[in-house]
Amino acid sequence: MKTITLSAFAFISILISSCSNNNTPNNNSDPNVDIYVAGYIPGSSQDQAVYWKNGVTTVLNGASNSQAKSIFVNGADVYVVGDNNNHNDAIFWKNNNIIPLTGTTSVTQYKSVFVSGNDVFVASDEAGGALAKYWKNGTPIYLTNSTTFASTYSIYVTPTSDVYISGLRVAGPQLKNVAMYWKNNIPVILTDSVNGASAHAIFVNGTDVYVAGFEYNGTNYIGKYWKNGQVFTLTDGTQNARISSIWFANGNVYVGGAESVGSSGVIYIAKYWKNGQAIVIGNGANQPSEVLSMFVEGNDVYACGYDGSNAVYWKNGVETIIGSGVGKSIYVVRN
């Protein structure tokens, strides 16, 4: 697989020409799009939340031991959510300014951000994951109460203002996680409570609802996606699968994640599935990698994640190394 790295000359040139905190070069070879990746750079004792625009780093303000988890771009505005203070506090930035959200009474994690028109939606958990909720323009809306453990992962808002959120909740006598989503606060259950499952991503196209996640088979986690509740299996269960993202475009369903290799099951290789067919994009079994987010723009398929110790993005399977760190969310804008 082809990998793009950044030349030392290009890196030095950007450092000389820039007087801001942006300290990595433009590594986007397509002048017609801007590629945003949110994530973090690991330090010796603390992580630092950042986002990259075409490889140029923006360190997010007011964050300590922090990670950026989701990014959305609307016109000239860049929205990012993540966590702070060793995952004990949630943090929300608009154009690198911290925006406080009301109604937080205990530890909250912001999971996903989506902008529709003038409305800003943030999916989150409260009380260490016991309460699932989201905010609309700073107003909290609870999806569950304190009697049920639940968690959100991804949010999607349609042009008709329907709000979809994927996640899980604990159910059944054995208290197993069930994969589910909420539509306008109404829960839709995708799995039973026999084996643990989780829904990590959601995408809506017209009347079709696509949800991606995984379900335990007693030995390993199986990658799956659901279209309008009908399940499609992505992996055979002989290895563990991790599923992070889903996208529908041009009649195709794309699901991002990774699958373990070898007998140990601890090293994962980045891949995505196109209409159920796996496409491996990680560099090999000796270096862990994972797709953590996907985005389709036109005919181009983008993904971001990590490969070894580097934050990376892929365009049509070609890897570009951004720098040290992890890319957790990608957003592509056509100029």
ChimeraX attribute file (.defattr): number of C-alpha atoms within 10 A of each C-alpha:
attribute: neighborCount
match mode: 1-to-1
recipient: residues
	/A:1	10
	/A:2	10
	/A:3	14
	/A:4	13
	/A:5	12
	/A:6	16
	/A:7	10
	/A:8	9
	/A:9	9
	/A:10	13
	/A:11	15
	/A:12	13
	/A:13	12
	/A:14	16
	/A:15	15
	/A:16	9
	/A:17	9
	/A:18	12
	/A:19	9
	/A:20	9
	/A:21	11
	/A:22	16
	/A:23	20
	/A:24	23
	/A:25	25
	/A:26	18
	/A:27	20
	/A:28	16
	/A:29	9
	/A:30	10
	/A:31	9
	/A:32	9
	/A:33	14
	/A:34	16
	/A:35	20
	/A:36	24
	/A:37	33
	/A:38	32
	/A:39	30
	/A:40	26
	/A:41	24
	/A:42	17
	/A:43	11
	/A:44	5
	/A:45	6
	/A:46	14
	/A:47	21
	/A:48	21
	/A:49	29
	/A:50	26
	/A:51	30
	/A:52	25
	/A:53	22
	/A:54	21
	/A:55	25
	/A:56	22
	/A:57	23
	/A:58	18
	/A:59	18
	/A:60	23
	/A:61	14
	/A:62	13
	/A:63	21
	/A:64	16
	/A:65	19
	/A:66	27
	/A:67	31
	/A:68	33
	/A:69	27
	/A:70	27
	/A:71	24
	/A:72	24
	/A:73	19
	/A:74	13
	/A:75	7
	/A:76	6
	/A:77	11
	/A:78	16
	/A:79	21
	/A:80	32
	/A:81	29
	/A:82	28
	/A:83	23
	/A:84	22
	/A:85	15
	/A:86	13
	/A:87	18
	/A:88	14
	/A:89	17
	/A:90	26
	/A:91	23
	/A:92	23
	/A:93	19
	/A:94	15
	/A:95	15
	/A:96	18
	/A:97	14
	/A:98	16
	/A:99	14
	/A:100	12
	/A:101	16
	/A:102	11
	/A:103	11
	/A:104	12
	/A:105	8
	/A:106	12
	/A:107	15
	/A:108	23
	/A:109	26
	/A:110	27
	/A:111	23
	/A:112	26
	/A:113	25
	/A:114	23
	/A:115	18
	/A:116	14
	/A:117	9
	/A:118	7
	/A:119	12
	/A:120	16
	/A:121	21
	/A:122	27
	/A:123	28
	/A:124	28
	/A:125	25
	/A:126	23
	/A:127	15
	/A:128	17
	/A:129	17
	/A:130	20
	/A:131	22
	/A:132	29
	/A:133	24
	/A:134	26
	/A:135	19
	/A:136	16
	/A:137	14
	/A:138	16
	/A:139	13
	/A:140	18
	/A:141	14
	/A:142	15
	/A:143	19
	/A:144	18
	/A:145	12
	/A:146	11
	/A:147	8
	/A:148	13
	/A:149	20
	/A:150	25
	/A:151	31
	/A:152	31
	/A:153	22
	/A:154	26
	/A:155	26
	/A:156	23
	/A:157	20
	/A:158	14
	/A:159	9
	/A:160	8
	/A:161	12
	/A:162	12
	/A:163	20
	/A:164	22
	/A:165	34
	/A:166	28
	/A:167	28
	/A:168	28
	/A:169	28
	/A:170	19
	/A:171	17
	/A:172	11
	/A:173	8
	/A:174	11
	/A:175	14
	/A:176	17
	/A:177	26
	/A:178	25
	/A:179	26
	/A:180	27
	/A:181	29
	/A:182	18
	/A:183	15
	/A:184	13
	/A:185	17
	/A:186	13
	/A:187	17
	/A:188	13
	/A:189	15
	/A:190	21
	/A:191	19
	/A:192	15
	/A:193	18
	/A:194	18
	/A:195	16
	/A:196	23
	/A:197	28
	/A:198	27
	/A:199	32
	/A:200	27
	/A:201	28
	/A:202	27
	/A:203	24
	/A:204	20
	/A:205	11
	/A:206	9
	/A:207	8
	/A:208	12
	/A:209	17
	/A:210	23
	/A:211	32
	/A:212	31
	/A:213	29
	/A:214	25
	/A:215	25
	/A:216	18
	/A:217	15
	/A:218	10
	/A:219	10
	/A:220	17
	/A:221	24
	/A:222	23
	/A:223	28
	/A:224	23
	/A:225	28
	/A:226	17
	/A:227	16
	/A:228	13
	/A:229	16
	/A:230	10
	/A:231	15
	/A:232	14
	/A:233	14
	/A:234	22
	/A:235	19
	/A:236	12
	/A:237	18
	/A:238	16
	/A:239	20
	/A:240	24
	/A:241	27
	/A:242	25
	/A:243	29
	/A:244	28
	/A:245	27
	/A:246	27
	/A:247	23
	/A:248	20
	/A:249	15
	/A:250	8
	/A:251	7
	/A:252	11
	/A:253	17
	/A:254	23
	/A:255	32
	/A:256	30
	/A:257	28
	/A:258	28
	/A:259	26
	/A:260	22
	/A:261	19
	/A:262	10
	/A:263	9
	/A:264	8
	/A:265	14
	/A:266	12
	/A:267	19
	/A:268	26
	/A:269	25
	/A:270	27
	/A:271	24
	/A:272	28
	/A:273	18
	/A:274	17
	/A:275	14
	/A:276	17
	/A:277	12
	/A:278	16
	/A:279	13
	/A:280	17
	/A:281	25
	/A:282	27
	/A:283	17
	/A:284	17
	/A:285	14
	/A:286	11
	/A:287	13
	/A:288	20
	/A:289	29
	/A:290	31
	/A:291	32
	/A:292	25
	/A:293	28
	/A:294	27
	/A:295	22
	/A:296	19
	/A:297	13
	/A:298	9
	/A:299	9
	/A:300	11
	/A:301	16
	/A:302	22
	/A:303	32
	/A:304	32
	/A:305	30
	/A:306	26
	/A:307	28
	/A:308	18
	/A:309	15
	/A:310	18
	/A:311	25
	/A:312	29
	/A:313	31
	/A:314	21
	/A:315	16
	/A:316	13
	/A:317	20
	/A:318	15
	/A:319	22
	/A:320	22
	/A:321	20
	/A:322	29
	/A:323	21
	/A:324	17
	/A:325	24
	/A:326	30
	/A:327	34
	/A:328	28
	/A:329	28
	/A:330	27
	/A:331	22
	/A:332	19
	/A:333	14
	/A:334	11
	/A:335	7
